[in-house]
């Protein structure tokens, strides 16, 4: 398996700013052989002019240049809000430790020392771009999560009896996933799915959601449609498809008596089995129109009795242990 730092990110544009035409050519050819596109400038002034025409994915700049040296060029780049996020790599020689120190004080992290080995050049450029890509992915993930929170809160706001339900269910589910050592990408999708698990309630009339008493049979049948409705709403959104098992299956039961599909045992995706525990625990420990809030002790006893019927018999004891431990920690 290749190390990520040795795999080029193709179709990226590198701006090479270097006063030596020979070095510029060598660098550009090495990068182009790896699938990158390049633009070349012989000093900082030309570099700024090229930036006005096209925004590169990375800037590779010599420090010592006439007219506008690398340090001043770097300062000018960072003063422009359009360019502050562009990764910047300095070229330097063995005799310029003072320049390196000046660059570090300004925030430059990466350096290439002349003479440059093409393999080292490509490795550092790849690594720097992958670090930038990882930050971008994290920022996009946060943006998605923030959007999901707003959407979930808007849906939850229609039901006066379930304020805070989404946040608590998300928290309980995350505790379970971490105890099961789920990888980070699965935990992120769980965050989305737990917050969106009741999104289908947008199709339920407010007078039913806020009814201060038990549902009629017709109202209950309508309420049960929220799982399928929610899945249909999100099925065409690529980055949210991983939430569908949480939305569709959190009301399935281990013995097959749940809805919407009546799945049984491990035919129920684990996402639905985990969320069922968190969802029921929160529902029973909070006041609803049809029941008063029960104590933690009462609810874990109910979950224990329903293990193997409503709940996964392997996950239920783990959930009870986690909730007992959290309860004990909160009491200290």
C-alpha positions in Angstrom: 0.0 0.0 0.0 1.4 3.4 -0.9 2.0 6.0 1.7 -0.4 9.0 1.2 2.5 11.4 1.0 3.9 9.6 -2.1 0.6 9.7 -4.0 0.2 12.9 -6.1 -3.0 15.0 -6.0 -3.3 15.5 -9.7 -4.9 18.4 -11.4 -3.6 20.8 -8.7 -1.9 24.0 -9.7 1.5 24.9 -8.2 2.9 28.5 -8.5 6.7 28.3 -8.7 8.4 31.6 -7.9 12.2 31.4 -8.3 14.7 33.8 -9.9 16.8 31.0 -11.4 15.3 30.0 -14.8 17.1 26.7 -14.6 15.8 25.8 -11.1 12.3 26.9 -12.1 12.4 24.6 -15.1 13.7 21.6 -13.2 11.0 22.1 -10.5 8.2 22.6 -12.9 9.1 19.6 -15.0 9.4 17.4 -11.9 5.9 18.5 -10.8 4.4 18.2 -14.2 5.7 14.6 -14.5 3.7 13.8 -11.4 0.5 15.2 -12.9 0.5 18.8 -11.4 0.0 22.0 -13.4 2.5 24.8 -12.8 2.8 28.5 -13.3 6.2 30.3 -13.1 7.4 33.7 -11.9 11.0 34.9 -11.5 10.3 37.1 -8.4 7.7 38.1 -5.9 6.2 40.8 -8.1 5.6 38.4 -10.9 4.2 36.0 -8.4 1.6 38.5 -7.2 0.7 39.3 -10.8 0.1 35.6 -11.5 -2.0 35.3 -8.3 -4.3 38.0 -9.6 -5.0 35.9 -12.7 -5.3 32.4 -11.1 -5.4 31.0 -7.6 -3.0 28.1 -7.1 -3.4 25.2 -4.7 0.2 25.7 -3.4 3.0 28.3 -3.7 6.6 27.3 -3.9 8.9 30.3 -3.5 12.6 31.0 -3.2 13.5 33.3 -0.3 16.3 35.3 -1.9 15.1 37.0 -5.0 15.5 40.5 -6.6 12.7 43.2 -6.6 10.5 41.4 -4.1 12.1 38.6 -2.0 10.4 35.5 -0.7 9.7 37.0 2.8 8.1 40.1 1.4 6.2 38.0 -1.1 4.9 35.8 1.6 3.7 38.8 3.6 1.9 40.3 0.6 0.2 36.9 0.0 -1.0 36.6 3.5 -2.3 40.2 3.6 -4.8 39.4 0.9 -7.9 37.6 2.2 -8.3 35.6 -1.0 -4.9 33.9 -0.6 -4.5 33.4 3.2 -5.3 29.7 3.0 -2.9 28.8 0.2 -0.1 26.5 1.5 3.3 28.1 1.2 6.6 26.3 0.9 10.0 28.1 0.9 13.1 27.3 -1.1 16.3 28.0 0.7 20.0 27.2 0.8 22.2 25.8 3.5 23.5 29.3 4.4 20.2 31.0 5.1 19.3 29.9 8.6 18.3 33.5 9.5 15.9 33.6 6.6 14.4 30.3 7.8 13.9 31.7 11.3 12.3 34.8 9.8 9.9 32.6 7.8 9.0 30.5 10.8 8.2 33.6 12.8 5.8 34.6 10.1 4.2 31.1 10.1 5.8 29.3 7.2 6.1 25.6 8.1 7.7 23.8 5.1 11.1 24.3 3.5 13.0 22.7 0.6 16.8 23.0 0.7 18.7 23.6 -2.5 20.0 21.6 -4.4 16.6 20.0 -4.7 16.0 16.3 -5.2 12.9 15.7 -7.4 11.7 12.9 -5.1 12.0 15.1 -2.0 10.2 17.9 -3.9 7.3 15.7 -4.8 7.1 14.1 -1.4 6.9 17.5 0.4 4.4 19.0 -2.0 2.2 15.9 -1.8 2.3 15.8 2.0 1.5 19.5 2.3 -1.4 19.3 -0.1 -2.8 16.2 1.7 -2.6 18.0 5.0 -4.5 20.9 3.5 -7.1 18.5 2.0 -7.6 16.9 5.4 -8.3 20.2 7.0 -10.7 21.0 4.2 -12.5 17.7 4.7 -12.8 18.4 8.5 -14.1 21.9 7.8 -16.7 20.6 5.4 -17.7 17.9 7.9 -18.2 20.6 10.6 -20.3 22.6 8.1 -22.4 19.6 7.4 -22.9 18.9 11.1 -23.8 22.5 11.8 -26.4 22.3 9.0 -27.7 19.0 10.4 -28.1 20.5 13.8 -30.1 23.5 12.5 -32.3 21.2 10.5 -32.9 18.7 13.4 -33.6 21.6 15.8 -36.1 23.0 13.4 -38.0 19.7 13.2 -37.8 19.1 16.9 -39.1 22.5 17.5 -42.5 21.5 16.1 -42.9 18.9 19.0 -43.1 20.7 22.3 -42.8 17.3 24.2 -39.4 16.3 22.8 -37.2 19.4 23.2 -33.6 18.3 23.7 -34.4 14.7 22.6 -32.2 14.8 19.5 -29.2 16.1 21.4 -29.5 13.5 24.2 -30.1 10.6 21.8 -27.0 11.7 19.9 -24.9 11.8 23.1 -26.1 8.4 24.3 -25.5 6.8 20.8 -22.0 8.3 20.6 -21.1 6.8 24.0 -22.1 3.4 22.6 -20.2 3.8 19.4 -17.0 4.9 21.2 -17.3 1.9 23.6 -17.6 -0.3 20.5 -14.4 1.3 19.1 -16.1 2.6 15.9 -13.8 4.4 13.5 -14.0 8.2 13.2 -15.8 8.2 9.9 -18.6 5.9 11.3 -18.9 8.1 14.4 -19.3 11.2 12.2 -22.1 9.5 10.3 -23.7 8.5 13.6 -23.7 12.1 14.7 -25.7 13.0 11.5 -28.0 10.0 11.7 -28.8 10.4 15.4 -29.7 14.1 14.9 -31.8 13.3 11.8 -33.5 10.2 13.0 -36.9 11.9 13.4 -36.6 14.2 10.4 -39.6 12.4 8.8 -41.9 13.9 11.5 -42.0 16.9 9.2 -44.9 15.1 7.4 -46.8 14.7 10.7 -49.4 17.4 11.4 -48.6 19.5 14.5 -51.9 18.7 16.1 -50.9 15.0 16.2 -47.3 15.7 17.3 -48.5 17.9 20.2 -51.6 15.9 21.1 -51.8 15.8 24.9 -53.0 12.2 25.1 -52.8 8.8 23.4 -53.1 8.5 19.6 -56.0 6.9 17.9 -55.2 3.9 15.7 -55.2 6.1 12.5 -53.0 8.7 14.2 -50.6 6.0 15.3 -50.4 4.6 11.8 -49.6 8.1 10.4 -47.0 8.6 13.1 -45.2 5.4 12.1 -44.7 6.7 8.6 -42.0 9.1 9.8 -39.2 6.6 9.4 -39.9 5.9 5.7 -40.7 9.6 5.0 -37.4 10.7 6.5 -35.4 8.1 4.5 -37.1 9.3 1.3 -36.2 12.9 2.1 -32.4 12.1 2.4 -31.9 9.2 0.0 -30.7 11.4 -2.8 -28.2 13.4 -0.7 -24.9 11.6 -1.3 -23.1 12.7 1.9 -26.1 11.8 4.1 -26.9 8.3 2.7 -25.1 6.8 5.6 -27.7 8.2 7.9 -30.5 6.1 6.4 -30.1 3.0 8.7 -30.6 5.3 11.7 -33.7 6.9 10.3 -35.3 3.8 8.9 -34.6 1.2 11.6 -34.6 2.9 15.0 -38.1 1.5 15.7 -37.4 -2.1 14.6 -37.4 -4.6 17.4 -35.1 -7.7 18.0 -38.1 -10.0 18.0 -39.5 -8.7 14.7 -42.4 -6.8 16.1 -41.2 -3.3 15.2 -41.7 -1.1 12.2 -41.5 -0.1 9.3 -40.2 -3.4 7.9 -40.6 -5.8 10.8 -36.9 -6.9 10.7 -35.7 -9.4 13.2 -32.5 -10.0 15.1 -29.3 -9.1 13.3 -31.2 -8.4 10.1 -31.7 -5.0 11.8 -28.6 -2.9 11.0 -26.5 -2.2 14.0 -27.2 1.6 13.5 -30.9 1.0 14.2 -30.2 -1.3 17.1 -28.0 1.2 18.9 -30.3 4.1 18.2 -33.3 2.1 19.5 -31.6 1.9 22.9 -30.8 5.6 23.1 -34.2 6.6 21.7 -36.2 4.5 24.2 -34.0 5.4 27.2 -34.5 9.1 26.5 -38.3 8.7 25.8 -38.9 6.9 29.1 -36.7 9.2 31.2 -38.5 12.4 30.0 -42.1 13.4 30.4 -44.4 12.8 27.4 -48.1 13.4 26.9 -48.8 9.7 27.6 -46.5 9.1 30.5 -44.5 10.8 33.3 -40.7 10.6 33.3 -39.4 7.4 34.9 -36.2 7.2 36.9 -32.9 6.0 35.5 -33.1 2.9 37.6 -36.6 2.1 36.3 -35.7 2.5 32.7 -32.5 0.4 32.8 -34.6 -2.3 34.4 -37.1 -2.1 31.6 -34.3 -2.3 29.0 -32.9 -5.3 30.8 -36.2 -7.1 30.7 -36.7 -6.2 27.0 -33.3 -7.5 26.1 -33.8 -10.2 23.4 -37.3 -8.9 22.7 -37.1 -5.2 21.9 -33.4 -4.8 22.1 -30.2 -6.6 20.9 -29.3 -8.9 23.8 -25.6 -8.2 23.3 -25.9 -4.4 23.0 -28.5 -3.9 25.8 -26.1 -4.9 28.7 -23.4 -2.7 27.3 -25.8 0.3 27.0 -26.9 -0.3 30.6 -23.3 -0.4 31.8 -22.5 2.8 30.0 -25.5 4.6 31.4 -24.9 3.4 34.9 -21.3 4.5 34.7 -22.2 7.9 33.4 -24.9 8.3 36.1 -22.3 7.4 38.8 -19.8 9.9 37.3 -22.4 12.7 37.2 -23.2 12.0 40.9 -19.6 12.6 42.1 
